[in-house]
């Protein structure tokens, strides 16, 4: 499974979903969290995860099998 900028992803074993907005160093990706309630006002809900921690979504809330 190849993850690219713009892909919708879910974090394995967590209730975090978002859109990949940047490729970080090595095998890490920056996602824009769908739930921004935890961050300060006027701040982006950016989180960084390894590609092995992410599952690519095909559509809203639908896991990709490959």
Secondary structure as a PSIPRED ss2 file (coil, helix, strand):
# PSIPRED VFORMAT (PSIPRED V4.0)

   1 X C   1.000  0.000  0.000
   2 X C   1.000  0.000  0.000
   3 X C   1.000  0.000  0.000
   4 X C   1.000  0.000  0.000
   5 X C   1.000  0.000  0.000
   6 X C   1.000  0.000  0.000
   7 X C   1.000  0.000  0.000
   8 X E   0.000  0.000  1.000
   9 X E   0.000  0.000  1.000
  10 X E   0.000  0.000  1.000
  11 X E   0.000  0.000  1.000
  12 X C   1.000  0.000  0.000
  13 X C   1.000  0.000  0.000
  14 X C   1.000  0.000  0.000
  15 X C   1.000  0.000  0.000
  16 X C   1.000  0.000  0.000
  17 X E   0.000  0.000  1.000
  18 X E   0.000  0.000  1.000
  19 X E   0.000  0.000  1.000
  20 X E   0.000  0.000  1.000
  21 X E   0.000  0.000  1.000
  22 X E   0.000  0.000  1.000
  23 X E   0.000  0.000  1.000
  24 X C   1.000  0.000  0.000
  25 X C   1.000  0.000  0.000
  26 X C   1.000  0.000  0.000
  27 X C   1.000  0.000  0.000
  28 X E   0.000  0.000  1.000
  29 X E   0.000  0.000  1.000
  30 X E   0.000  0.000  1.000
  31 X E   0.000  0.000  1.000
  32 X E   0.000  0.000  1.000
  33 X E   0.000  0.000  1.000
  34 X C   1.000  0.000  0.000
  35 X C   1.000  0.000  0.000
  36 X C   1.000  0.000  0.000
  37 X C   1.000  0.000  0.000
  38 X C   1.000  0.000  0.000
  39 X C   1.000  0.000  0.000
  40 X C   1.000  0.000  0.000
  41 X C   1.000  0.000  0.000
  42 X C   1.000  0.000  0.000
  43 X C   1.000  0.000  0.000
  44 X C   1.000  0.000  0.000
  45 X C   1.000  0.000  0.000
  46 X E   0.000  0.000  1.000
  47 X E   0.000  0.000  1.000
  48 X E   0.000  0.000  1.000
  49 X E   0.000  0.000  1.000
  50 X E   0.000  0.000  1.000
  51 X H   0.000  1.000  0.000
  52 X H   0.000  1.000  0.000
  53 X H   0.000  1.000  0.000
  54 X E   0.000  0.000  1.000
  55 X E   0.000  0.000  1.000
  56 X E   0.000  0.000  1.000
  57 X E   0.000  0.000  1.000
  58 X E   0.000  0.000  1.000
  59 X E   0.000  0.000  1.000
  60 X C   1.000  0.000  0.000
  61 X C   1.000  0.000  0.000
  62 X E   0.000  0.000  1.000
  63 X E   0.000  0.000  1.000
  64 X C   1.000  0.000  0.000
  65 X C   1.000  0.000  0.000
  66 X C   1.000  0.000  0.000
